[in-house]
Structures are given as C-alpha cells and as structure tokens.
C-alpha cells in the first residue's frame, strides 16, 4: 500500500529532510564535515550509545548532512527511512548482508548492471551466498528458482542493458508468497518516473551517482526501506532482525521497531562494521542535484524520445531497444508501470558488429565514452568490450547484448546537437563497414 | 489475575526486578509499544522497571480489542498486577493518556505518578476522521499524520537520523488489524468521565503538551488541569516546536520532561534523580 506523500515530488526534492538550521539560519543544507559529535556529559554519551536518545555519535554511522539526503529519498520513494552509502554497490551489499548470511540464496534478474552481476555471481559465493539468475520477464522462472534458503529477490526497474521492465507487482507477489522481500534497483528511473515501493517492492536501492546527483561529480548509494515487510511473520527466515543481536545490546530489532527493524540493523551493524558510509561532501553534492531532479528527468526523457525516433529510421541501425517503442517486448508493461517515461538510457545495435560499434564510439565528439549513465552530459559505451567484458558470448546474448550493441545515456544538451553527433558516429561506422 | 494468552510487553531492553519503581507506558490509538522505545530504554537503564504493553488487539498482543477507556483502564491495572507490580507510574499518549487518567482515578493508591502526554478531556474525534477510520483507512491515516505532526516534521528534518517520521507512523497504523483504529477512536470519542476521573487522582500529575499540536492543542488542556482537585501537584508543560506525535518529533524533550517530573516527586523508596 503506497505511503501518502505530504507534498508533491518536486517540493519534496527541494525540501524534504531539511529546515533552515536554527543557529545560523542557513537556507542550504550545511555540510557537516565532522567525524564525531561532542557529548553534553557522560550521561548523554551513554544515552546515545544505548539508543535512549536520538542523535549522532560518529559519522560512519550517521551524519546530519547525510540524514537530510536519507530523509529526502525516503520521502520521495515513499519509504520509512533510508541509509546513505558510499556507492550503489555499497547499498546493494548492505541490503544483502543485513538479510542474508552464509548458506543463504538470492534470486535475481539476469538483466543487471555488470557490477551487481559480479557481486552476486562471483564475489558473494566466496562468502556462502549464492544467486540464481532468471530472465527478468519470466515469472515462472522466478517462482521455480525460489528455494527454502531463499532470502531475497532482486531486480532492476529497467534492466541493463536490454531495458527489460521489471514486473514489480507480479514479482513482489511471488516474493511475498515465499515470505521473502523484493529489492529493486531503481537507479535508471528515480522516484520521478517510478516508485517501486508503491508497486509492491519492499526495499529500493539507488546508485545516487547517476540521475539523483546528475552532475557526475560524486559517487553515492541509497538504500530505502518501505517498512511494509513483515519480518516477524516470515517463519524465522530473518534472524538478524527478529532475534537478539549480541553485537548491539542484545537488541531484537523487530521488537524495537516492527516497522524500521531493517534500517536499525543495517545502520547498527552494516554501516558500523563494514563501514561503507557516504562522505557528507558527496551527500551535499547529491542533494544539490536532487533539487532539480524532476526538471532533469523530464528533459532526459524528451531528449531520449527524439534520439530514438532518429535512430529507428536509420539504415545502419539494426534495432533500437527502448520500452517506449512498440517493438520492445515490455512495451505494454512499461506503459503500465512507467507512464511518465522510460528514462534517458537506451541501447541500439549497429549493423556490422564489433567493428562498427568501435568506429561509432570513436566517431562521437559530444557524447562522452565512459562507463557511467545518468549524467547531465550525454554518454556512450560499447558494453561487449567494457561493462560486460567478463561475460561469455552465451551470457551476453542471454542478457540481450550483441557485439554491435551501443548503450546511450541521453543528457540534457540541445537535442539537435546530439542528433548531429550521432550522425557523426553513424557515418564513422558506415565507413568502417565499407 | 493471569492473562491467557499473555499480552506482549516491551521492557526497554532489560528485565524487570523487584524493588525498583515501575513506569507503565500506554500507547495511543492504532499504535503499539514501539512509540515508546527511546523513553523506555532510558528509564530501564536508570533504575526503573518498564512495562510498555501492546494493548489487546494491537501489535503483538492478542485480542479481543477492548472498546472503552474504562475497560482499558481496568486492563492496564490488571496487567500490572499480573506481573507482580502493585505501585506504578502511568504514562499515556493521546488515547493512552485517557486510559492512564481513568486508571489513576480507579486505583489512586496504586498509581505513583500520572504523566499525560498529548491529552485533553473530553477527547472528541472530528466526525470526518471517525468516519474515515471506518470507511477509508488510508484517508484516516493521512488525516492523522497531517494533524499529528508539526510543519517541520511534515517535510522531514527528523530527530532520528534517516527516518521519515510520518511514513513510519503510517506504516505502524497500517500494521494494525482492520477496525482497530476505529474502535480506539470511538473509545476516545465516547469517554466523558475525564473531569470526574481527574478529581479522584491523588498522585503528582504532569500534563505534557506540544506547542504545535493540532489534535490536542495546549490551550485545550486548561479545563482538565483545573479538574485535578485531589492532588497537590499538577504541572503543565509545553514542548516547543513539536506536534501531537511529540515522542518521535521531540523524543529528548519528552524524555527530559518525564524524567525530571518523576525525579522531582520520588515515591516508594525511590531516591530523587
């Protein structure tokens, strides 16, 4: 059930989590560059450590600037709270380690960001956590992959790089039938285009490095808890939340807060012990970006629509993958779950394979060739030789990538200039094919 | 008296011990013990026994739900007795404050302190809200949040790092079974014995309000405060900047007010704080 929002999304993006500071009356969010916080006295110190009083102790665990960012994304996403992390990868790792231990199992969409695929497929098995990857749109495969030791389902709102749309209502129902939560990576959509918690997801993560910041100057991640999952009603599947934790006053987090148990454990254990906290400088920079998130996402979507319209009719383009196109297998799903638009990232395949792809990338001048998405500036990459380099040809095909696939992240530039740059790249690809 | 099945009771992270004073926290409509965790942990760590039960039919406690303030008051007194507690300080928020008030009137020899938080008596519930609790819970939750939190908390700026207070409250209300909120609100609306109860209260009493409370505004407490005619000590205190949900909006200020008050009026062997 969606959380009622106290204001519109653009208002929340500007104000949520912050009021002018009562001492200096600063309008902007101050950057609290401090590692630690002075206690009033020994009694105050003990009360903070024992969680009798709210407040900050050490910036690895919480920081006033980060707290504004955390509240802002929670307000936008309709969550009960959030935790800022050093990166999107750190947010994913924090979510997993809060819920899953050695011997645990995850079911994940096959269409994931390469870094997430590495973590789940190669790194976590070293720690006894295994993942079964399933096609994003194959609901029966999701059901069939669930085992008694499954503790989490995970997918991306819009998959990478094939732009598969995750059927969040259906997959969350599958997860809840199995009494496990669904975590959704909403990096490519942001709360301006989709709020997965409103559609049935239990947890949401963002790489704030991308659209949320928008400027490409700060790495950061955010993990949001919808507060709707019944940890205590899950048959003992989540002892980290429902049994006393010797590492923090013997606290039973679900007893302490039936609603925010996940956030309590994630902060009191995950941030404290693994230490992947966000710098307050990065939090400030991401907050600056978020102030204009609504305006930017509208422009990203508009520009992407015009670029796609240009590419689909180009003779050198074999196919364009974007859920707003009728030709995309998830077109109907996108119309239902992403009515405001499918973001600014899309991919297309060039005739001529790897050679044409390389020539195209090198022919571009305005698009930057780099491994990122969601920047204000337009970006381009050739996944087969970069982000998905480690994947076998079979795995590449299964993920919807060919050797000629190009992924574009549409920026905010004047769209005529972007079209001119694409034509420059296409001309280079044409010469390479000749 | 024994309860079967046993109601759930949070104790602030420590077991109760004989020889300690006891404080019993009573939550409000559609809530459970978790609204008291910060205050509970402090009292429990500073020489007090803490009982913060989920009222019948709320949170982890089995039903049936009790449908009048008087029945809840009896239940609270019986529950304390069932765990071996004779003398007890009662702290209640909103609906819980009416329960505490009525219990203190029914058992003046057992109640050491009365701490009414976000209280007013009578406590009429606006008809649109009462109707919404029955016909449209989502709308009722939104109305409660709108009236329960000060403007600052409506947009965040939470005292608890990273927590979206209004969303947390909405989820807590959603977690209760259908009908629970309506019966709680109806019980508040029907309770007319507040002034008579106040006249029978014998212990030191604190009426704690929040300056920006739109559910139980500070000004509305005056008639109730005047009705405390049997106790020598009635104090009114207003927390600035907070609304009706003051335990989460201003948890430190609420704790200080409660702690300083019980410390100023020690009883039953309790030393001044």
Interface residues (C-beta under 8 A of the other chain):
Chain A: X1 X3 X4 X6 X7 X12 X15 X16 X17 X18 X19 X46 X47 X50 X51 X52 X53 X54 X55 X56 X62 X63 X64 X66 X67 X68 X70 X71 X72 X74 X75 X78 X79 X80 X81 X82 X83 X84 X226 X227 X228 X230 X232 X249 X250 X251 X255 X256 X257 X258 X259 X260 X263 X267
Chain B: X10 X13 X32 X34 X37 X38 X39 X41 X42 X45 X59 X60 X138 X141 X142 X145 X146 X152 X154 X155 X156 X157 X158 X159 X160 X161 X162 X163 X164 X166 X167 X168 X170 X171 X172 X174 X175 X251 X252 X255
